[in-house]
Amino acid sequence: MRHMFAGVMAAFPMHANPDDDIVPLRGWRYLTAWDFPLVAVLALLVVGGLYLWGVHRLKARGDSWPVMRTISFVGLGLGSIAVATFSFLGVYDTVLFWSHMVQHMLLNMIAPVFLVFGAPVTLALRTLPKRPRGLLLKVLHSGFAKVLLFPPLTTGLMVASPFLLYMTGWYELTLRNDFFHDMLHLYLVTVGCLFFFPLLGVDPVPIKMPYPIRILLFMLTMPFHAFLGVTIMGSTRLIAEDWYVAFDRSWGLSPMSDQNWAGGLLWATGDLTMFAAMGTIFIQWIRESNREAKRIDRQLDREEAAQARSGRPGYDDTSKQPRPPVDSDNAKE
């Protein structure tokens, strides 16, 4: 019975606590400290497998799918989640605050961007059978989806979540409770996807925001992340102090230096990610404007061609300009 319980627990992530014999994070340990809990590994494999199966179905029927979208979703998106949870970042995320903060940014800001650029909803709409595809369309156009993906609401969640996490007892709860710790990881990925999904605009969304509004929402998040990062850096009181002091580490950064590094990472990574996202929005805006201009030109060309084919009197096919009226008297002369 004891062995069975141990096997079940091994399927879930196990997080270090002050009573454990912690191996110092030094040298090669940065590369070799990996842990692969069965449930988390299977979840990523299933999601990645379903995406690749959809791509295979498209290609099997002769349709194309951009390779970069596959790389973005599977390689960079799911890969970022794997690094954040399985590497030394996940192994030491309850021991070192800066390790947790890198993990936080990967799960909340880096991985969601790549997952959204992978256009999983578009892939599903192109590969699902008729009935599931219709159900997915109903969900996308439902009132619930309009509220859940309402950009001002998702921006508010993106801004408020780190403040609530680090300025209340929520973060310490996730350190002391494995279930809430794992749910925090899922929450960070979910909130990140809800924020970037309607703003980056790769997949169809129930509410399409104008590009200037999208850029404004990105800009609004930057000062808040910077402010929180600076606040954490300048704090004279440790976040979750009892927990971190209980490790009594003789290696690595001191608890206060550890917290200062964590605040700096939150500040810098948040700003860099938002700048990159805004740059992407600008590029999308320019491309869409160019496509719209070309569409209008084609429409005008079709209208001119239709007028030429109609044989309207007074229309010169060669110049596509109305011929000047002929003076009958001068013509006789």
C-alpha positions as CSV (number, residue, x, y, z in Angstrom):
1,M,0.0,0.0,0.0
2,R,2.8,2.4,0.8
3,H,4.5,1.7,-2.5
4,M,1.3,2.3,-4.3
5,F,0.8,5.6,-2.6
6,A,4.4,6.6,-3.4
7,G,3.8,5.7,-7.1
8,V,0.6,7.9,-7.2
9,M,2.4,10.8,-5.6
10,A,5.3,10.5,-8.1
11,A,2.8,11.2,-10.9
12,F,2.3,14.7,-9.6
13,P,4.9,17.5,-9.1
14,M,6.6,17.3,-5.7
15,H,7.8,20.6,-4.4
16,A,10.7,21.2,-2.1
17,N,10.0,22.3,1.5
18,P,12.3,23.4,4.4
19,D,12.3,19.8,5.8
20,D,13.9,18.4,2.7
21,D,17.6,17.8,2.1
22,I,18.0,20.4,-0.6
23,V,20.9,19.9,-3.1
24,P,22.6,23.3,-3.7
25,L,22.0,24.9,-7.1
26,R,25.5,25.2,-8.4
27,G,27.4,24.5,-11.6
28,W,26.1,21.6,-13.7
29,R,23.0,21.4,-11.4
30,Y,21.5,24.2,-13.6
31,L,21.5,21.7,-16.5
32,T,20.9,18.4,-14.7
33,A,18.2,19.3,-12.2
34,W,15.1,18.1,-14.1
35,D,12.0,16.4,-12.8
36,F,9.3,14.8,-14.9
37,P,6.0,14.3,-13.0
38,L,3.9,11.9,-15.0
39,V,0.6,13.9,-15.1
40,A,2.2,17.1,-16.2
41,V,4.3,15.3,-18.9
42,L,1.2,13.5,-20.2
43,A,-0.8,16.7,-20.3
44,L,1.8,18.4,-22.5
45,L,2.1,15.4,-24.7
46,V,-1.6,15.1,-25.3
47,V,-2.0,18.8,-26.1
48,G,1.0,18.7,-28.5
49,G,-0.1,15.4,-30.0
50,L,-3.6,16.8,-30.8
51,Y,-2.1,19.8,-32.5
52,L,0.3,17.7,-34.6
53,W,-2.6,15.4,-35.5
54,G,-4.6,18.4,-36.7
55,V,-1.7,19.5,-38.9
56,H,-1.3,16.0,-40.3
57,R,-5.0,15.9,-41.2
58,L,-4.7,19.2,-43.1
59,K,-1.7,18.0,-45.0
60,A,-3.2,14.6,-45.7
61,R,-6.1,16.3,-47.6
62,G,-3.7,18.6,-49.5
63,D,-4.1,21.7,-47.4
64,S,-1.2,23.8,-46.2
65,W,-0.4,25.0,-42.7
66,P,2.4,27.4,-41.9
67,V,5.4,25.6,-40.4
68,M,6.1,28.6,-38.1
69,R,2.8,28.2,-36.4
70,T,3.6,24.6,-35.6
71,I,7.0,25.6,-34.3
72,S,5.4,28.4,-32.3
73,F,2.8,26.3,-30.6
74,V,4.6,23.0,-30.0
75,G,8.3,23.9,-29.9
76,L,8.2,27.4,-28.3
77,G,4.9,27.5,-26.4
78,L,4.7,24.0,-24.9
79,G,8.5,24.0,-24.8
80,S,8.5,27.1,-22.5
81,I,5.9,25.5,-20.2
82,A,8.1,22.3,-20.0
83,V,11.2,24.3,-19.2
84,A,9.3,26.3,-16.6
85,T,8.0,23.3,-14.8
86,F,10.5,20.5,-15.4
87,S,13.9,22.2,-15.3
88,F,15.7,23.6,-12.3
89,L,13.2,26.4,-12.4
90,G,10.5,24.0,-11.3
91,V,12.7,22.0,-9.0
92,Y,13.8,25.1,-7.0
93,D,10.7,27.2,-7.5
94,T,9.8,27.0,-3.8
95,V,13.4,27.4,-2.6
96,L,14.5,30.5,-4.6
97,F,12.2,33.4,-5.2
98,W,14.1,34.4,-8.4
99,S,13.6,30.9,-9.8
100,H,9.9,31.2,-9.2
101,M,9.8,34.6,-10.9
102,V,11.5,33.4,-14.1
103,Q,9.0,30.5,-14.0
104,H,6.1,33.0,-13.5
105,M,7.2,35.1,-16.5
106,L,7.6,32.0,-18.8
107,L,4.1,30.7,-17.9
108,N,2.3,34.0,-17.9
109,M,3.9,36.0,-20.6
110,I,6.3,34.0,-22.8
111,A,4.5,30.7,-23.4
112,P,1.0,32.2,-24.0
113,V,2.4,34.5,-26.8
114,F,3.7,31.5,-28.7
115,L,0.6,29.4,-28.0
116,V,-1.6,32.2,-29.4
117,F,0.6,32.6,-32.5
118,G,0.2,28.9,-33.1
119,A,-3.5,29.6,-34.0
120,P,-4.9,26.5,-32.3
121,V,-8.6,27.6,-32.8
122,T,-8.1,28.1,-36.5
123,L,-6.5,24.7,-36.8
124,A,-9.4,23.1,-34.9
125,L,-12.0,24.9,-37.1
126,R,-10.2,23.5,-40.2
127,T,-9.9,19.9,-39.0
128,L,-12.8,19.1,-36.7
129,P,-15.9,17.3,-38.1
130,K,-19.0,19.3,-38.8
131,R,-20.8,18.9,-35.5
132,P,-17.8,19.6,-33.2
133,R,-16.8,22.5,-35.4
134,G,-20.3,24.0,-35.1
135,L,-20.2,23.6,-31.4
136,L,-16.8,25.4,-31.2
137,L,-18.2,28.2,-33.4
138,K,-21.2,28.6,-31.0
139,V,-18.8,28.8,-28.0
140,L,-16.7,31.4,-29.8
141,H,-19.8,33.6,-30.5
142,S,-21.5,33.0,-27.1
143,G,-22.0,35.7,-24.5
144,F,-19.8,33.8,-22.2
145,A,-16.9,34.0,-24.6
146,K,-17.5,37.7,-25.2
147,V,-17.2,38.4,-21.5
148,L,-14.3,36.0,-20.9
149,L,-12.3,37.4,-23.8
150,F,-13.3,41.1,-23.4
151,P,-9.9,42.8,-23.6
152,P,-10.4,45.4,-20.9
153,L,-11.4,42.6,-18.5
154,T,-8.5,40.4,-19.4
155,T,-6.1,43.3,-19.1
156,G,-7.5,44.0,-15.6
157,L,-6.8,40.3,-14.7
158,M,-3.3,40.5,-16.1
159,V,-2.5,43.7,-14.1
160,A,-4.2,42.6,-10.9
161,S,-3.1,39.0,-10.6
162,P,0.6,39.7,-9.7
163,F,-0.4,42.3,-7.2
164,L,-2.8,39.9,-5.5
165,L,-0.3,37.1,-5.7
166,Y,2.6,38.9,-4.0
167,M,0.9,41.5,-1.9
168,T,-1.4,39.1,-0.1
169,G,-1.1,35.7,1.5
170,W,-1.9,33.9,-1.8
171,Y,1.7,33.3,-2.8
172,E,2.7,31.9,0.6
173,L,-0.3,29.6,0.3
174,T,1.0,28.2,-3.0
175,L,4.4,27.5,-1.3
176,R,2.9,25.5,1.5
177,N,0.2,23.6,-0.5
178,D,1.1,21.5,-3.5
179,F,-2.4,21.6,-5.0
180,F,-2.6,25.4,-4.9
181,H,1.0,25.5,-6.2
182,D,0.1,23.5,-9.3
183,M,-3.2,25.4,-9.8
184,L,-1.1,28.7,-9.8
185,H,0.9,27.4,-12.8
186,L,-2.3,26.6,-14.7
187,Y,-3.8,29.9,-13.7
188,L,-0.8,31.9,-15.0
189,V,-0.9,30.2,-18.4
190,T,-4.7,30.6,-18.6
191,V,-4.7,34.3,-17.8
192,G,-1.8,34.9,-20.2
193,C,-3.7,33.2,-23.0
194,L,-6.9,35.1,-22.3
195,F,-4.9,38.4,-22.4
196,F,-3.0,37.8,-25.6
197,F,-5.6,35.8,-27.5
198,P,-7.9,38.8,-28.4
199,L,-5.1,41.3,-28.7
200,L,-2.7,39.5,-31.0
201,G,-5.6,38.6,-33.2
202,V,-4.4,35.4,-34.9
203,D,-7.5,33.3,-34.2
204,P,-11.1,34.4,-34.7
205,V,-12.4,36.3,-31.6
206,P,-15.9,37.3,-30.6
207,I,-14.9,40.9,-30.2
208,K,-12.3,42.4,-32.6
209,M,-10.6,45.4,-31.1
210,P,-9.1,48.2,-33.3
211,Y,-5.3,48.2,-33.4
212,P,-4.9,51.5,-31.5
213,I,-7.0,50.1,-28.6
214,R,-4.9,46.9,-28.6
215,I,-1.7,48.9,-28.4
216,L,-3.2,51.1,-25.6
217,L,-4.1,48.1,-23.6
218,F,-0.5,46.7,-23.9
219,M,0.9,50.1,-22.8
220,L,-1.4,50.1,-19.8
221,T,0.1,46.9,-18.4
222,M,3.7,48.1,-18.6
223,P,3.7,50.7,-15.7
224,F,1.9,48.3,-13.4
225,H,4.5,45.5,-13.9
226,A,7.3,48.0,-13.5
227,F,5.8,49.5,-10.4
228,L,5.3,46.1,-8.7
229,G,8.8,45.0,-9.7
230,V,10.3,48.1,-8.2
231,T,8.2,47.7,-5.1
232,I,9.4,44.2,-4.5
233,M,13.0,45.3,-5.1
234,G,12.8,48.1,-2.6
235,S,10.9,46.3,0.0
236,T,12.7,45.8,3.4
237,R,10.4,43.0,4.3
238,L,10.6,39.5,2.8
239,I,7.6,38.1,1.0
240,A,6.8,34.7,2.6
241,E,9.6,35.4,5.1
242,D,9.0,32.5,7.4
243,W,9.1,30.0,4.5
244,Y,12.3,31.2,2.9
245,V,14.2,31.8,6.1
246,A,13.3,28.2,7.3
247,F,15.5,26.8,4.5
248,D,18.5,28.2,6.3
249,R,20.6,28.1,3.1
250,S,24.3,28.5,3.1
251,W,24.5,28.7,-0.7
252,G,23.2,31.0,-3.3
253,L,21.8,34.5,-2.8
254,S,20.7,35.7,0.6
255,P,16.9,35.8,1.0
256,M,16.8,39.6,0.6
257,S,19.1,39.6,-2.5
258,D,17.0,36.8,-3.9
259,Q,13.9,38.9,-3.5
260,N,15.7,41.9,-5.1
261,W,16.6,39.8,-8.2
262,A,13.0,38.5,-8.4
263,G,11.6,42.1,-8.5
264,G,14.1,43.1,-11.1
265,L,13.2,40.1,-13.3
266,L,9.5,41.0,-13.0
267,W,10.2,44.5,-14.1
268,A,12.5,43.8,-17.0
269,T,10.8,40.7,-18.4
270,G,7.4,42.3,-18.2
271,D,8.5,45.4,-20.1
272,L,10.4,43.5,-22.7
273,T,7.5,41.2,-23.4
274,M,5.0,44.0,-23.8
275,F,7.4,45.9,-26.1
276,A,7.8,42.8,-28.3
277,A,4.0,42.3,-28.3
278,M,3.4,45.9,-29.3
279,G,5.9,45.6,-32.1
280,T,4.1,42.6,-33.4
281,I,0.8,44.5,-33.3
282,F,2.3,47.4,-35.3
283,I,3.5,44.9,-37.9
284,Q,0.1,43.3,-38.1
285,W,-1.5,46.7,-38.4
286,I,0.8,47.7,-41.3
287,R,0.2,44.3,-43.1
288,E,-3.5,44.5,-42.7
289,S,-3.5,48.1,-44.0
290,N,-1.5,47.0,-47.1
291,R,-3.9,44.0,-47.7
292,E,-6.9,46.4,-47.4
293,A,-5.3,48.8,-49.9
294,K,-4.6,45.9,-52.3
295,R,-8.2,44.7,-51.9
296,I,-9.6,48.1,-52.8
297,D,-7.3,48.3,-55.8
298,R,-8.5,44.9,-57.0
299,Q,-12.1,45.9,-56.5
300,L,-11.6,49.1,-58.5
301,D,-9.9,47.2,-61.3
302,R,-12.8,44.7,-61.4
303,E,-15.3,47.6,-61.7
304,E,-13.4,49.2,-64.5
305,A,-13.1,45.9,-66.3
306,A,-16.9,45.3,-65.9
307,Q,-17.6,48.7,-67.3
308,A,-15.4,48.0,-70.3
309,R,-17.1,44.7,-71.0
310,S,-20.5,46.3,-70.8
311,G,-19.7,48.2,-74.0
312,R,-21.0,51.5,-72.6
313,P,-21.2,54.2,-75.3
314,G,-18.5,56.7,-75.0
315,Y,-16.0,54.3,-73.3
316,D,-12.5,53.8,-74.7
317,D,-11.3,50.3,-73.9
318,T,-7.7,51.1,-74.6
319,S,-7.3,54.1,-72.2
320,K,-10.1,53.1,-69.8
321,Q,-11.2,56.7,-69.9
322,P,-14.4,58.2,-71.5
323,R,-13.9,59.4,-75.0
324,P,-14.5,63.1,-75.6
325,P,-17.7,63.8,-77.6
326,V,-17.3,64.1,-81.3
327,D,-18.2,67.4,-83.0
328,S,-20.3,66.3,-86.0
329,D,-19.6,69.5,-88.0
330,N,-15.9,69.1,-87.7
331,A,-16.1,65.4,-88.5
332,K,-17.8,66.3,-91.8
333,E,-15.0,68.7,-92.7
